Amino acid sequence: MFESVGWLEILVLVVAGLFILGPERLPQGAAWLGRTVRQVKEYATGAREQIKSELGPEFDELRKPLEDLRGIRNFNPRSAVTKHLFDGENPLDDLNGNGSNGGHQAKPADPPKPEQRPLAPGERPPYDSDAT
């Protein structure tokens, strides 16, 4: 329930509670909050158990689509396309030298580029009339 709350947030809440409630009422407020959270958890667990007992085996049938929806939240389109198009093989692994070729051809290497050197004093830079 409080998985995303870090120590800094808890510290801020304690300091805010100290200012709002004061040092003498802060322990009572923390105890009340603990009892309330525990009671809400018990209500939620009781409701889930009641639904589970009333629905019986149909409860598991309802949970399956909900678990599938949770899986969609972590959906990665790149891995899905790779899985369906390349049978789980990543063609980029072949280009990087990772993994086997797997029947896919790697793209040819780029032609070597001419060596670049600094211009001599007074030398004009090369000019390509087709590019401008």
Phi and psi restraints in degrees (value plus and minus 20) as a CYANA .aco file:
   2 PHE   PHI    -128.3   -88.3
   2 PHE   PSI      17.3    57.3
   3 GLU   PHI     -87.5   -47.5
   3 GLU   PSI     -50.3   -10.3
   4 SER   PHI    -112.6   -72.6
   4 SER   PSI     -18.7    21.3
   5 VAL   PHI    -110.0   -70.0
   5 VAL   PSI     101.1   141.1
   6 GLY   PHI    -115.8   -75.8
   6 GLY   PSI     159.9   199.9
   7 TRP   PHI     -84.7   -44.7
   7 TRP   PSI     -54.7   -14.7
   8 LEU   PHI     -84.6   -44.6
   8 LEU   PSI     -62.4   -22.4
   9 GLU   PHI     -84.9   -44.9
   9 GLU   PSI     -60.0   -20.0
  10 ILE   PHI     -84.1   -44.1
  10 ILE   PSI     -61.0   -21.0
  11 LEU   PHI     -82.4   -42.4
  11 LEU   PSI     -61.7   -21.7
  12 VAL   PHI     -83.5   -43.5
  12 VAL   PSI     -61.0   -21.0
  13 LEU   PHI     -85.4   -45.4
  13 LEU   PSI     -58.9   -18.9
  14 VAL   PHI     -86.0   -46.0
  14 VAL   PSI     -63.3   -23.3
  15 VAL   PHI     -85.5   -45.5
  15 VAL   PSI     -61.2   -21.2
  16 ALA   PHI     -83.8   -43.8
  16 ALA   PSI     -61.5   -21.5
  17 GLY   PHI     -84.4   -44.4
  17 GLY   PSI     -55.7   -15.7
  18 LEU   PHI     -84.1   -44.1
  18 LEU   PSI     -60.8   -20.8
  19 PHE   PHI     -91.9   -51.9
  19 PHE   PSI     -59.1   -19.1
  20 ILE   PHI     -95.3   -55.3
  20 ILE   PSI     -70.3   -30.3
  21 LEU   PHI    -108.6   -68.6
  21 LEU   PSI     -47.7    -7.7
  22 GLY   PHI      70.3   110.3
  22 GLY   PSI     140.0   180.0
  23 PRO   PHI     -87.4   -47.4
  23 PRO   PSI     -46.8    -6.8
  24 GLU   PHI     -99.4   -59.4
  24 GLU   PSI     -47.8    -7.8
  25 ARG   PHI    -121.5   -81.5
  25 ARG   PSI     -25.0    15.0
  26 LEU   PHI     -82.6   -42.6
  26 LEU   PSI     -65.5   -25.5
  27 PRO   PHI     -81.0   -41.0
  27 PRO   PSI     -57.3   -17.3
  28 GLN   PHI     -86.4   -46.4
  28 GLN   PSI     -60.3   -20.3
  29 GLY   PHI     -85.7   -45.7
  29 GLY   PSI     -60.0   -20.0
  30 ALA   PHI     -85.8   -45.8
  30 ALA   PSI     -59.9   -19.9
  31 ALA   PHI     -84.7   -44.7
  31 ALA   PSI     -61.9   -21.9
  32 TRP   PHI     -82.0   -42.0
  32 TRP   PSI     -63.8   -23.8
  33 LEU   PHI     -82.6   -42.6
  33 LEU   PSI     -62.2   -22.2
  34 GLY   PHI     -82.1   -42.1
  34 GLY   PSI     -64.3   -24.3
  35 ARG   PHI     -83.1   -43.1
  35 ARG   PSI     -60.5   -20.5
  36 THR   PHI     -86.1   -46.1
  36 THR   PSI     -64.7   -24.7
  37 VAL   PHI     -83.0   -43.0
  37 VAL   PSI     -63.1   -23.1
  38 ARG   PHI     -81.5   -41.5
  38 ARG   PSI     -60.8   -20.8
  39 GLN   PHI     -87.0   -47.0
  39 GLN   PSI     -60.4   -20.4
  40 VAL   PHI     -83.9   -43.9
  40 VAL   PSI     -60.5   -20.5
  41 LYS   PHI     -82.2   -42.2
  41 LYS   PSI     -61.5   -21.5
  42 GLU   PHI     -84.3   -44.3
  42 GLU   PSI     -59.7   -19.7
  43 TYR   PHI     -82.0   -42.0
  43 TYR   PSI     -64.9   -24.9
  44 ALA   PHI     -85.2   -45.2
  44 ALA   PSI     -62.4   -22.4
  45 THR   PHI     -85.2   -45.2
  45 THR   PSI     -61.5   -21.5
  46 GLY   PHI     -83.8   -43.8
  46 GLY   PSI     -61.0   -21.0
  47 ALA   PHI     -85.0   -45.0
  47 ALA   PSI     -61.1   -21.1
  48 ARG   PHI     -85.2   -45.2
  48 ARG   PSI     -63.2   -23.2
  49 GLU   PHI     -85.0   -45.0
  49 GLU   PSI     -57.4   -17.4
  50 GLN   PHI     -86.4   -46.4
  50 GLN   PSI     -64.2   -24.2
  51 ILE   PHI     -83.1   -43.1
  51 ILE   PSI     -61.5   -21.5
  52 LYS   PHI     -83.9   -43.9
  52 LYS   PSI     -60.8   -20.8
  53 SER   PHI     -91.4   -51.4
  53 SER   PSI     -54.0   -14.0
  54 GLU   PHI     -95.7   -55.7
  54 GLU   PSI     -57.5   -17.5
  55 LEU   PHI    -104.7   -64.7
  55 LEU   PSI     -47.5    -7.5
  56 GLY   PHI      47.8    87.8
  56 GLY   PSI    -150.6  -110.6
  57 PRO   PHI     -88.5   -48.5
  57 PRO   PSI     -38.9     1.1
  58 GLU   PHI     -88.1   -48.1
  58 GLU   PSI     -41.7    -1.7
  59 PHE   PHI     -82.2   -42.2
  59 PHE   PSI     -60.9   -20.9
  60 ASP   PHI     -86.5   -46.5
  60 ASP   PSI     -53.4   -13.4
  61 GLU   PHI     -87.2   -47.2
  61 GLU   PSI     -51.3   -11.3
  62 LEU   PHI     -96.6   -56.6
  62 LEU   PSI     -51.4   -11.4
  63 ARG   PHI     -91.0   -51.0
  63 ARG   PSI     -52.0   -12.0
  64 LYS   PHI     -79.2   -39.2
  64 LYS   PSI     -69.9   -29.9
  65 PRO   PHI     -83.3   -43.3
  65 PRO   PSI     -53.4   -13.4
  66 LEU   PHI     -86.8   -46.8
  66 LEU   PSI     -58.1   -18.1
  67 GLU   PHI     -86.7   -46.7
  67 GLU   PSI     -55.7   -15.7
  68 ASP   PHI     -83.9   -43.9
  68 ASP   PSI     -58.8   -18.8
  69 LEU   PHI     -85.7   -45.7
  69 LEU   PSI     -55.9   -15.9
  70 ARG   PHI     -84.3   -44.3
  70 ARG   PSI     -54.3   -14.3
  71 GLY   PHI     -87.6   -47.6
  71 GLY   PSI     -50.5   -10.5
  72 ILE   PHI     -87.6   -47.6
  72 ILE   PSI     -49.2    -9.2
  73 ARG   PHI     -81.3   -41.3
  73 ARG   PSI     -51.5   -11.5
  74 ASN   PHI    -118.7   -78.7
  74 ASN   PSI       7.2    47.2
  75 PHE   PHI     -90.9   -50.9
  75 PHE   PSI     111.2   151.2
  76 ASN   PHI    -136.7   -96.7
  76 ASN   PSI      88.6   128.6
  77 PRO   PHI     -81.9   -41.9
  77 PRO   PSI     -55.8   -15.8
  78 ARG   PHI     -83.3   -43.3
  78 ARG   PSI     -65.6   -25.6
  79 SER   PHI     -88.8   -48.8
  79 SER   PSI     -53.3   -13.3
  80 ALA   PHI     -86.3   -46.3
  80 ALA   PSI     -64.4   -24.4
  81 VAL   PHI     -85.9   -45.9
  81 VAL   PSI     -62.4   -22.4
  82 THR   PHI     -81.6   -41.6
  82 THR   PSI     -62.5   -22.5
  83 LYS   PHI     -83.2   -43.2
  83 LYS   PSI     -64.1   -24.1
  84 HIS   PHI    -101.1   -61.1
  84 HIS   PSI     -50.4   -10.4
  85 LEU   PHI    -106.5   -66.5
  85 LEU   PSI     -55.6   -15.6
  86 PHE   PHI    -136.8   -96.8
  86 PHE   PSI      -0.1    39.9
  87 ASP   PHI      33.9    73.9
  87 ASP   PSI      20.8    60.8
  88 GLY   PHI      66.9   106.9
  88 GLY   PSI     -29.3    10.7
  89 GLU   PHI    -105.4   -65.4
  89 GLU   PSI     122.4   162.4
  90 ASN   PHI    -119.2   -79.2
  90 ASN   PSI      91.8   131.8
  91 PRO   PHI     -84.7   -44.7
  91 PRO   PSI     -42.0    -2.0
  92 LEU   PHI     -90.6   -50.6
  92 LEU   PSI     -43.2    -3.2
  93 ASP   PHI     -82.6   -42.6
  93 ASP   PSI     -56.5   -16.5
  94 ASP   PHI     -85.0   -45.0
  94 ASP   PSI     -57.9   -17.9
  95 LEU   PHI     -91.5   -51.5
  95 LEU   PSI     -50.4   -10.4
  96 ASN   PHI    -108.3   -68.3
  96 ASN   PSI     -23.8    16.2
  97 GLY   PHI      66.7   106.7
  97 GLY   PSI      -8.5    31.5
  98 ASN   PHI    -121.7   -81.7
  98 ASN   PSI     103.5   143.5
  99 GLY   PHI      69.3   109.3
  99 GLY   PSI     157.8   197.8
 100 SER   PHI    -106.8   -66.8
 100 SER   PSI     151.3   191.3
 101 ASN   PHI     -92.2   -52.2
 101 ASN   PSI     -57.5   -17.5
 102 GLY   PHI      42.6    82.6
 102 GLY   PSI       6.6    46.6
 103 GLY   PHI      64.8   104.8
 103 GLY   PSI     -24.7    15.3
 104 HIS   PHI    -115.5   -75.5
 104 HIS   PSI     120.6   160.6
 105 GLN   PHI    -112.8   -72.8
 105 GLN   PSI     115.4   155.4
 106 ALA   PHI     -97.1   -57.1
 106 ALA   PSI     130.2   170.2
 107 LYS   PHI     -92.2   -52.2
 107 LYS   PSI     128.1   168.1
 108 PRO   PHI     -84.6   -44.6
 108 PRO   PSI     134.2   174.2
 109 ALA   PHI     -90.6   -50.6
 109 ALA   PSI     130.7   170.7
 110 ASP   PHI     -88.5   -48.5
 110 ASP   PSI     127.8   167.8
 111 PRO   PHI     -85.4   -45.4
 111 PRO   PSI     130.9   170.9
 112 PRO   PHI     -84.7   -44.7
 112 PRO   PSI     121.2   161.2
 113 LYS   PHI    -106.2   -66.2
 113 LYS   PSI     126.2   166.2
 114 PRO   PHI     -85.6   -45.6
 114 PRO   PSI     129.8   169.8
 115 GLU   PHI     -87.5   -47.5
 115 GLU   PSI     113.9   153.9
 116 GLN   PHI    -120.1   -80.1
 116 GLN   PSI     118.2   158.2
 117 ARG   PHI    -150.7  -110.7
 117 ARG   PSI     134.8   174.8
 118 PRO   PHI     -88.7   -48.7
 118 PRO   PSI     131.1   171.1
 119 LEU   PHI     -93.6   -53.6
 119 LEU   PSI     123.8   163.8
 120 ALA   PHI     -96.2   -56.2
 120 ALA   PSI     136.2   176.2
 121 PRO   PHI     -77.8   -37.8
 121 PRO   PSI     109.9   149.9
 122 GLY   PHI      65.2   105.2
 122 GLY   PSI     -28.0    12.0
 123 GLU   PHI     -98.8   -58.8
 123 GLU   PSI     118.2   158.2
 124 ARG   PHI    -105.3   -65.3
 124 ARG   PSI     121.1   161.1
 125 PRO   PHI     -87.1   -47.1
 125 PRO   PSI     134.5   174.5
 126 PRO   PHI     -83.9   -43.9
 126 PRO   PSI     127.0   167.0
 127 TYR   PHI    -148.8  -108.8
 127 TYR   PSI     106.1   146.1
 128 ASP   PHI    -129.2   -89.2
 128 ASP   PSI      88.2   128.2
 129 SER   PHI     -89.7   -49.7
 129 SER   PSI     -45.9    -5.9
 130 ASP   PHI     -93.8   -53.8
 130 ASP   PSI     -46.5    -6.5
 131 ALA   PHI    -104.8   -64.8
 131 ALA   PSI     -38.7     1.3
